[in-house]
Amino acid sequence: MDPETDDTYVSKTLESLRRRLFAQRLRLEEGLLQVRSEEQRAQEQLTAADGPFPLAEEEVYEGDRFTYGETLDIAVALSRTLAQTYGVQRGLGLAQARRLTEEWVFTLIAVNGFLSAVSLPVNAWWTGIPAVCMRAGARIPPQNAQRFEELVILGKSLNPLPRRPVDQDDRAMLMYTSGTTAMPRLGEKLVMMYKWDAGRALKLIEDEKVQAIVGVPTNTYDLVNHPDFKKYDTSSMVGVGGGGAAFAAPMIKRVKDTFQNARASTGYGLTETNAVSVVMPAELFPARPTSCGLPAVNVNVCILDENNHKLPPGGVGEICFRGATIMKEYWRKPDKTSEVFHIDEHGQLWFRSGDIGALDEQNFVYILDRAKDIIIRGGENISCAEVEQAIFEHPTVAEVAAIGLPHENLGETVAVAVVFKTGSSAPDAEELREHAASLLPRHMVRHLGWMRSFLPWTACPSSHGDGKGTL
């Protein structure tokens, strides 16, 4: 038996993680007085917006480099212009419709960090962006809006801003996106790309000695299957994270076998829970490949049945969260807000994720499906995730998505969109059907339909092929 999948190994590793966490808390308490003495100085430096900020490391974007000190200096100048020229202030929304560039980072810091205003990231692919902004209370730029560089230059000539009061319940961000996000830990180098390209990513890993990458599982697949992977030095990599979709179990071993030092990890969360609320440590992922991890620090997870009763370990129901990371509300939608929150018998507020799952005895979280993605075929419940996992294990399949289609007699039937690996010999319908039948119950496979397709990523336009068949 692989020692990394043994239950004894899991128990020992969990205990080790708990000891490490306890030690970190002790160190935090020991340094509390020092932190408090430095907190006022740091707060004055940040809110007075005088700078300079002597922080090391850097931000890297398409060949441009900025130290954290330079990043904060730019954000300070921008905040002065936004406040004194455009009237951006505490509580006012400011929208950004752009790619994730260095200017996006500068603006986020200026809006949230220095102005106590509300940041509104907007999907640049959307139509009707002004209407979205106005609905969220964001300010629409005037006709004589200036270029970003001009705003920064102007800000450097303006007077410093007074300290901005902030309350812990102030709104920081309004999120319309349904995608995945990950914020870097301050003090580490942040490397960004204009758009995803696995070959370019490998070059950046080698040049910048990147230690970790976090994206959707497809990014990981692109890296480990890139034909030029062995041409690049990826030994600096220690972590390959995935979110936004299930991280297929076979890919865990693939990452370990492909990278010299990196191990796969994953997590789970929603926009409403401030991204990741469940984290799977890399050292435990091989032992629990179908789990998305353990609740993050200061986050509690429970499973509710259809009658809002908490279920014991192993019980299947709706995954719910509570903790400091949970959103305050759906903006100006009180009815929808009330729908997604549950107050238990102790008066505790729980956010309902809409995901179906379970907890085990060791508090690992398992996602079984989206509540709305359970296909009911002839009275039988069919898990989209289970169908996708089985078909993904076919050696020619790169991406897969299962959906329910209306059926005159059965109510719904299962259809699967498949993207095959580049250069592979795509199987015929019979081969895919036999593969699925070897792994799935009969009722899941009967009348299974398939179509070749390009599956859309979050925030990307979809493009579907028209090749269809019957499986």
C-alpha positions as CSV (number, residue, x, y, z in Angstrom):
1,M,0.0,0.0,0.0
2,D,1.2,3.5,-0.9
3,P,2.1,5.1,2.5
4,E,0.7,8.4,1.3
5,T,-2.8,6.8,1.0
6,D,-2.7,4.9,4.3
7,D,-5.2,6.0,7.0
8,T,-2.4,6.0,9.6
9,Y,-0.4,8.4,7.5
10,V,-3.4,10.7,7.2
11,S,-3.9,10.7,11.0
12,K,-0.2,11.4,11.7
13,T,-0.1,14.1,9.1
14,L,-3.2,15.8,10.5
15,E,-1.7,15.7,13.9
16,S,1.5,17.2,12.6
17,L,-0.5,20.0,10.8
18,R,-2.4,20.7,14.1
19,R,0.9,21.0,16.0
20,R,2.4,23.3,13.4
21,L,-0.8,25.5,13.5
22,F,-0.6,25.6,17.3
23,A,3.1,26.5,17.2
24,Q,2.3,29.3,14.7
25,R,-0.4,30.6,17.1
26,L,2.1,30.6,20.0
27,R,4.6,32.5,17.9
28,L,1.8,34.9,16.9
29,E,1.0,35.5,20.6
30,E,4.7,36.0,21.5
31,G,5.0,38.6,18.8
32,L,1.7,40.3,19.5
33,L,3.3,43.2,21.5
34,Q,5.8,43.8,18.7
35,V,3.0,43.7,16.1
36,R,0.9,46.2,18.1
37,S,3.9,48.5,18.4
38,E,4.5,48.4,14.7
39,E,0.8,48.4,13.7
40,Q,0.3,52.1,14.4
41,R,3.5,53.0,12.4
42,A,2.4,50.9,9.5
43,Q,-1.2,52.2,9.6
44,E,0.1,55.8,9.6
45,Q,2.3,55.0,6.6
46,L,-0.4,53.3,4.6
47,T,-3.3,55.7,5.3
48,A,-1.3,59.0,5.3
49,A,-0.3,58.0,1.8
50,D,3.1,59.8,2.1
51,G,5.4,56.8,1.3
52,P,8.0,55.8,0.4
53,F,7.4,52.1,1.0
54,P,10.7,50.2,1.4
55,L,9.3,46.7,0.7
56,A,11.3,44.1,-1.1
57,E,10.4,41.6,-3.8
58,E,8.4,42.5,-6.8
59,E,5.5,42.3,-9.2
60,V,6.3,41.0,-12.7
61,Y,4.0,41.5,-15.7
62,E,5.1,40.9,-19.3
63,G,8.6,42.0,-18.7
64,D,7.8,45.0,-16.5
65,R,8.9,44.9,-12.9
66,F,7.7,46.7,-9.8
67,T,8.9,46.4,-6.2
68,Y,6.2,46.4,-3.6
69,G,7.4,49.8,-2.6
70,E,7.0,51.1,-6.2
71,T,3.6,49.4,-6.4
72,L,2.4,51.2,-3.2
73,D,3.8,54.5,-4.4
74,I,1.8,54.2,-7.6
75,A,-1.3,53.2,-5.7
76,V,-0.9,56.3,-3.4
77,A,-0.6,58.7,-6.4
78,L,-3.7,57.1,-8.0
79,S,-5.7,57.3,-4.8
80,R,-5.0,61.0,-4.6
81,T,-6.3,61.6,-8.1
82,L,-9.3,59.4,-7.7
83,A,-10.3,61.2,-4.5
84,Q,-9.4,64.8,-5.3
85,T,-10.3,64.8,-9.0
86,Y,-13.1,62.2,-9.4
87,G,-14.5,62.3,-5.9
88,V,-14.0,58.6,-5.0
89,Q,-14.6,58.2,-1.3
90,R,-15.5,55.7,1.4
91,G,-18.5,53.6,0.3
92,L,-18.4,54.6,-3.3
93,G,-18.0,51.9,-5.9
94,L,-15.3,52.0,-8.6
95,A,-15.4,49.5,-11.4
96,Q,-12.6,47.8,-13.3
97,A,-13.2,46.2,-16.7
98,R,-9.8,45.0,-17.7
99,R,-7.5,42.0,-17.8
100,L,-5.5,41.1,-14.7
101,T,-2.7,43.5,-15.3
102,E,-0.4,45.5,-13.1
103,E,-2.8,48.4,-13.4
104,W,-5.5,46.2,-11.9
105,V,-3.4,45.5,-8.9
106,F,-2.5,49.2,-8.5
107,T,-6.1,50.2,-8.7
108,L,-7.3,47.6,-6.2
109,I,-4.8,48.8,-3.6
110,A,-5.7,52.4,-4.2
111,V,-9.5,51.9,-4.0
112,N,-9.6,49.4,-1.0
113,G,-6.4,50.2,0.8
114,F,-6.1,54.0,0.6
115,L,-9.7,55.2,-0.1
116,S,-11.8,52.7,1.8
117,A,-14.0,52.6,-1.3
118,V,-15.7,49.6,-2.9
119,S,-13.9,47.7,-5.7
120,L,-16.1,46.3,-8.5
121,P,-14.3,43.9,-10.8
122,V,-16.2,43.6,-14.1
123,N,-15.9,40.9,-16.7
124,A,-14.6,42.8,-19.8
125,W,-16.5,40.3,-22.1
126,W,-19.8,41.6,-20.8
127,T,-22.1,43.8,-22.8
128,G,-24.0,46.5,-20.9
129,I,-21.1,47.3,-18.5
130,P,-22.3,50.8,-17.7
131,A,-25.7,49.5,-16.6
132,V,-23.9,46.9,-14.3
133,C,-21.8,49.6,-12.8
134,M,-24.7,52.0,-12.1
135,R,-26.7,49.2,-10.5
136,A,-23.8,48.5,-8.2
137,G,-23.3,52.2,-7.3
138,A,-20.0,52.5,-9.2
139,R,-18.9,55.8,-10.7
140,I,-18.9,56.0,-14.5
141,P,-15.8,57.8,-15.9
142,P,-16.5,61.2,-17.4
143,Q,-16.0,61.9,-21.1
144,N,-12.7,63.5,-20.5
145,A,-11.3,60.6,-18.6
146,Q,-7.5,60.4,-18.7
147,R,-5.1,57.5,-19.3
148,F,-3.9,55.5,-16.3
149,E,-0.4,57.0,-16.5
150,E,-1.7,60.5,-16.5
151,L,-3.8,59.8,-13.4
152,V,-0.6,58.6,-11.6
153,I,1.5,61.6,-12.7
154,L,-1.3,64.0,-11.6
155,G,-1.5,62.3,-8.2
156,K,2.1,62.7,-7.5
157,S,1.6,66.5,-7.6
158,L,-1.4,66.5,-5.3
159,N,-1.6,66.9,-1.5
160,P,-1.4,63.8,0.7
161,L,-4.8,62.4,1.8
162,P,-6.0,62.4,5.3
163,R,-6.4,59.1,7.1
164,R,-9.5,57.2,5.9
165,P,-11.6,55.7,8.7
166,V,-12.6,52.1,8.1
167,D,-15.0,49.8,9.9
168,Q,-14.7,46.0,9.8
169,D,-18.2,45.8,8.3
170,D,-17.5,48.3,5.5
171,R,-18.0,46.9,2.1
172,A,-14.7,46.2,0.4
173,M,-15.7,44.6,-2.9
174,L,-18.8,43.7,-5.0
175,M,-18.2,40.6,-7.1
176,Y,-20.3,39.8,-10.2
177,T,-17.9,37.3,-11.5
178,S,-18.5,33.5,-11.1
179,G,-14.9,32.5,-11.6
180,T,-12.0,31.6,-9.5
181,T,-9.7,34.1,-7.8
182,A,-6.5,33.8,-5.8
183,M,-4.7,36.6,-4.2
184,P,-0.9,36.5,-3.6
185,R,0.5,36.5,-0.1
186,L,2.1,39.9,0.5
187,G,5.9,39.7,0.6
188,E,6.2,37.2,-2.3
189,K,6.9,37.8,-5.9
190,L,3.7,38.1,-8.0
191,V,4.1,37.0,-11.7
192,M,1.2,37.7,-14.1
193,M,0.5,37.0,-17.7
194,Y,-1.6,38.9,-20.3
195,K,-3.4,35.7,-21.2
196,W,-2.8,32.0,-20.5
197,D,-0.2,30.2,-22.6
198,A,1.4,27.1,-21.2
199,G,4.6,27.5,-23.1
200,R,5.0,31.1,-21.9
201,A,4.1,30.0,-18.4
202,L,7.0,27.4,-18.4
203,K,9.4,30.1,-19.6
204,L,8.3,32.4,-16.8
205,I,8.6,29.6,-14.2
206,E,12.2,29.1,-15.3
207,D,13.2,32.8,-15.6
208,E,11.4,34.0,-12.5
209,K,11.9,30.9,-10.3
210,V,8.2,30.7,-9.7
211,Q,7.4,28.5,-6.7
212,A,3.7,28.0,-7.1
213,I,0.9,28.4,-9.5
214,V,-2.9,28.5,-8.8
215,G,-5.5,28.2,-11.6
216,V,-8.1,26.0,-13.0
217,P,-7.2,22.3,-13.4
218,T,-7.0,22.8,-17.2
219,N,-3.9,25.0,-16.6
220,T,-2.2,22.1,-14.8
221,Y,-3.1,19.7,-17.6
222,D,-1.6,22.2,-20.2
223,L,1.6,22.4,-18.2
224,V,2.3,18.7,-17.6
225,N,1.3,17.8,-21.2
226,H,3.2,20.6,-23.0
227,P,5.6,19.1,-25.6
228,D,8.5,21.4,-24.4
229,F,8.0,20.8,-20.7
230,K,11.4,19.0,-20.3
231,K,13.2,21.9,-22.0
232,Y,12.6,24.2,-19.1
233,D,13.9,24.2,-15.5
234,T,10.8,23.9,-13.3
235,S,12.7,22.8,-10.2
236,S,11.7,25.9,-8.3
237,M,8.1,24.8,-8.3
238,V,6.8,23.3,-5.0
239,G,3.1,23.8,-5.4
240,V,0.5,23.3,-8.2
241,G,-2.9,24.4,-7.1
242,G,-6.3,24.0,-8.8
243,G,-9.8,25.3,-8.2
244,G,-12.9,26.2,-10.0
245,A,-13.5,22.6,-11.0
246,A,-12.7,19.1,-9.7
247,F,-9.1,18.2,-9.8
248,A,-9.1,14.7,-11.3
249,A,-7.5,12.1,-9.1
250,P,-5.1,10.8,-11.8
251,M,-3.6,14.3,-12.2
252,I,-2.3,14.2,-8.6
253,K,0.2,11.5,-9.5
254,R,0.9,13.1,-12.8
255,V,2.0,16.3,-11.2
256,K,4.3,14.4,-8.8
257,D,5.8,12.4,-11.6
258,T,6.3,15.3,-13.9
259,F,7.6,18.1,-11.7
260,Q,10.8,17.6,-9.8
261,N,9.6,19.1,-6.5
262,A,6.0,20.2,-6.9
263,R,3.0,18.5,-5.5
264,A,-0.7,19.1,-6.3
265,S,-3.1,20.7,-4.0
266,T,-6.7,22.0,-4.3
267,G,-9.4,23.9,-2.5
268,Y,-13.0,24.9,-2.6
269,G,-15.0,28.0,-2.2
270,L,-17.3,30.5,-3.8
271,T,-17.3,34.2,-4.6
272,E,-19.7,34.5,-1.7
273,T,-17.2,32.9,0.7
274,N,-14.3,35.1,-0.4
275,A,-12.8,32.3,-2.6
276,V,-11.1,29.4,-0.9
277,S,-12.8,28.3,2.3
278,V,-11.7,24.6,2.2
279,V,-8.0,23.7,1.6
280,M,-6.4,20.4,0.7
281,P,-2.8,20.3,1.8
282,A,-0.5,18.7,-0.8
283,E,0.7,16.1,1.7
284,L,-2.8,14.8,2.2
285,F,-4.2,15.0,-1.3
286,P,-3.0,11.6,-2.5
287,A,-4.7,10.0,0.5
288,R,-8.0,11.8,-0.1
289,P,-8.1,12.4,-3.9
290,T,-11.8,12.8,-4.1
291,S,-12.0,15.4,-1.3
292,C,-11.5,19.1,-1.7
293,G,-9.8,19.4,1.7
294,L,-10.3,20.6,5.2
295,P,-12.1,23.8,6.4
296,A,-9.7,26.8,6.4
297,V,-8.8,28.6,9.7
298,N,-11.8,30.5,11.0
299,V,-14.2,28.7,8.7
300,N,-16.8,26.2,9.9
301,V,-18.6,23.7,7.6
302,C,-21.7,21.7,8.2
303,I,-24.1,19.6,6.1
304,L,-27.8,20.3,6.1
305,D,-30.5,18.0,5.0
306,E,-33.7,19.0,3.2
307,N,-35.3,19.9,6.6
308,N,-32.3,22.1,7.6
309,H,-31.1,19.5,10.2
310,K,-27.3,19.1,10.6
311,L,-26.1,15.7,9.4
312,P,-23.5,13.5,11.0
313,P,-20.3,12.5,9.2
314,G,-21.2,10.6,6.0
315,G,-24.6,12.3,5.6
316,V,-25.2,13.7,2.2
317,G,-26.8,17.2,2.0
318,E,-26.1,20.8,1.2
319,I,-22.7,22.2,2.2
320,C,-22.9,25.3,4.4
321,F,-20.3,27.7,5.7
322,R,-20.0,30.2,8.5
323,G,-17.0,32.4,9.4
324,A,-15.4,35.8,8.9
325,T,-14.9,35.3,5.2
326,I,-18.6,35.0,4.3
327,M,-20.1,37.8,2.3
328,K,-22.4,40.4,3.9
329,E,-25.2,40.3,1.4
330,Y,-26.2,40.2,-2.3
331,W,-26.2,43.9,-3.2
332,R,-29.6,45.4,-3.1
333,K,-31.3,41.9,-3.3
334,P,-32.6,41.2,0.2
335,D,-34.9,38.4,-0.9
336,K,-32.0,36.5,-2.5
337,T,-29.8,37.2,0.5
338,S,-32.4,35.7,2.8
339,E,-32.6,32.6,0.6
340,V,-29.0,31.7,1.0
341,F,-28.6,32.1,4.7
342,H,-29.8,29.7,7.4
343,I,-30.1,30.5,11.1
344,D,-29.6,27.4,13.2
345,E,-31.0,26.5,16.7
346,H,-28.1,28.4,18.3
347,G,-28.7,31.6,16.4
348,Q,-25.6,31.0,14.2
349,L,-25.8,32.2,10.6
350,W,-24.8,29.7,7.8
351,F,-24.3,30.4,4.1
352,R,-25.9,27.8,1.9
353,S,-23.5,26.9,-1.0
354,G,-26.0,25.2,-3.3
355,D,-23.5,22.3,-3.5
356,I,-24.3,18.8,-2.4
357,G,-21.6,17.0,-0.4
358,A,-20.6,15.4,2.9
359,L,-18.0,15.5,5.7
360,D,-16.1,12.4,6.9
361,E,-15.0,11.6,10.5
362,Q,-11.8,13.6,10.0
363,N,-13.7,16.7,8.7
364,F,-12.6,16.3,5.1
365,V,-15.1,17.9,2.7
366,Y,-16.4,16.0,-0.3
367,I,-18.4,17.7,-3.1
368,L,-20.8,15.3,-4.8
369,D,-22.6,17.7,-7.0
370,R,-24.3,21.0,-7.5
371,A,-27.9,20.8,-6.3
372,K,-29.1,22.0,-9.6
373,D,-26.8,19.7,-11.5
374,I,-28.3,16.4,-10.4
375,I,-29.9,14.8,-13.4
376,I,-33.1,12.9,-12.6
377,R,-33.5,10.2,-15.2
378,G,-36.7,8.1,-14.8
379,G,-36.7,8.8,-11.1
380,E,-33.0,7.9,-10.7
381,N,-30.6,10.6,-9.4
382,I,-27.5,10.9,-11.6
383,S,-24.4,12.8,-10.5
384,C,-22.9,15.0,-13.2
385,A,-19.6,15.0,-11.3
386,E,-19.5,11.1,-11.2
387,V,-20.1,10.9,-14.9
388,E,-17.5,13.4,-15.7
389,Q,-14.9,11.8,-13.4
390,A,-15.4,8.4,-15.1
391,I,-15.2,9.7,-18.7
392,F,-12.2,11.9,-17.8
393,E,-10.2,8.7,-17.0
394,H,-10.3,7.7,-20.7
395,P,-6.7,8.4,-22.0
396,T,-7.8,10.5,-24.9
397,V,-10.1,12.9,-22.9
398,A,-8.8,16.4,-22.0
399,E,-12.0,18.0,-20.7
400,V,-15.5,16.8,-20.1
401,A,-18.8,18.2,-18.9
402,A,-22.0,16.3,-18.2
403,I,-25.4,18.0,-18.6
404,G,-29.1,17.0,-18.4
405,L,-31.2,17.2,-21.6
406,P,-35.0,17.1,-21.7
407,H,-36.4,13.6,-22.5
408,E,-40.0,13.0,-23.5
409,N,-40.3,9.8,-21.5
410,L,-37.6,9.9,-18.8
411,G,-37.8,13.5,-17.9
412,E,-34.1,14.0,-18.4
413,T,-31.3,12.1,-20.0
414,V,-27.5,12.5,-19.8
415,A,-25.4,14.3,-22.4
416,V,-21.6,14.7,-22.3
417,A,-19.5,17.3,-24.0
418,V,-16.0,16.1,-24.6
419,V,-12.7,17.8,-25.7
420,F,-10.1,15.3,-26.8
421,K,-6.4,15.7,-26.3
422,T,-4.5,17.4,-29.1
423,G,-2.9,14.9,-31.4
424,S,-4.8,11.9,-30.0
425,S,-6.9,9.5,-32.0
426,A,-10.5,10.3,-30.9
427,P,-12.4,7.2,-30.0
428,D,-15.7,6.3,-31.6
429,A,-19.0,6.3,-29.8
430,E,-18.9,2.6,-29.0
431,E,-15.5,2.8,-27.4
432,L,-16.5,5.7,-25.1
433,R,-19.8,3.9,-24.2
434,E,-17.9,0.8,-23.2
435,H,-15.4,2.8,-21.2
436,A,-18.2,4.6,-19.3
437,A,-20.1,1.4,-18.8
438,S,-17.1,-0.2,-17.1
439,L,-17.0,2.5,-14.4
440,L,-20.6,3.7,-14.0
441,P,-23.9,2.1,-13.0
442,R,-26.1,1.0,-15.9
443,H,-28.8,3.6,-15.4
444,M,-26.1,6.4,-15.9
445,V,-24.9,5.0,-19.2
446,R,-28.1,4.0,-20.9
447,H,-29.1,6.6,-23.6
448,L,-25.9,8.6,-22.9
449,G,-25.4,11.2,-25.6
450,W,-22.1,12.9,-26.5
451,M,-20.8,15.7,-28.6
452,R,-17.4,17.0,-29.4
453,S,-17.0,20.5,-28.1
454,F,-14.8,23.3,-27.0
455,L,-15.7,23.8,-23.3
456,P,-15.7,27.5,-22.2
457,W,-13.5,28.6,-19.3
458,T,-14.8,31.1,-16.8
459,A,-14.9,34.7,-18.2
460,C,-14.3,33.4,-21.7
461,P,-16.7,33.2,-24.7
462,S,-18.0,29.7,-25.4
463,S,-17.6,28.0,-28.8
464,H,-19.3,24.7,-29.4
465,G,-18.7,22.3,-32.2
466,D,-21.6,20.7,-34.1
467,G,-20.3,17.1,-34.2
468,K,-22.9,15.0,-32.4
469,G,-23.5,11.3,-32.0
470,T,-25.3,8.7,-29.8
471,L,-23.4,6.8,-27.2
